[in-house]
Amino acid sequence: MPRVLVAFAHPALEKSRVHRALLAAASRHPAVTVNDLYQVYPDADIDVGREQALLREHDIVLLQFPMYWYSTPPILKLWQDLVLEHGWAYGRTGHALAGKSLACAVTAGGPREAYEPGGFNRTSIRQFLLPLESTTRLCRMTWLPPWIVHGTHRLDPEQITRAAAEYAELLSALAEGRIDPVRVAEADELRPIHWTGGS
């Protein structure tokens, strides 16, 4: 069974009802290793060797984070800058991540319609994540569309519980190889239809 590494980044987890629920779901999954970057590196002194070893040991990397100004929280960008070294993750001799997959589990305060061509933000979250998609391809990995929880500011407890349950299903689908990268390649986001076989 493929092993899933959740690289989690939230600088104010105590304020996030949604990410606390998602993180709990990920932490309970037997095929998942949770790597809480702000917890492990409160001073942002990232241990490159540790992080590279974790990446080597897992088949699928799932970056979990809230959208911060249409991008990632700062520690996740620092993690990319330091850990994905030339000659290790990319470049002529950089093949350490080749064949692995990468996806994102993202939360956004705005509703889904805010991330449509005619919406407030004028573009999809997947398009905002294009630098991550390009990085994935540079590292010879397979990119999967993001899984997204929209409208987090207005979710009630029952909706948060449902989101956490769906996240657990996503993690199982990844670990069991039930998501076909070719089938989902053009999707703006991963949804249950992509791992349940529905239409």
Secondary structure by P-SEA (a helix, b strand, c coil): cbbbbbbcccccccccaaaaaaaaaaaacccbbbbbccccccccccaaaaaaaaaaaccbbbbbbccccccccaaaaaaaaccccccccccccccccccbbbbbbcccccccccccccccccccccccaaaaaaaaaaacbbbbbbbcccccccccaaaaaaaaaaaaaaaaaaaaccccccccccccccccccccccc
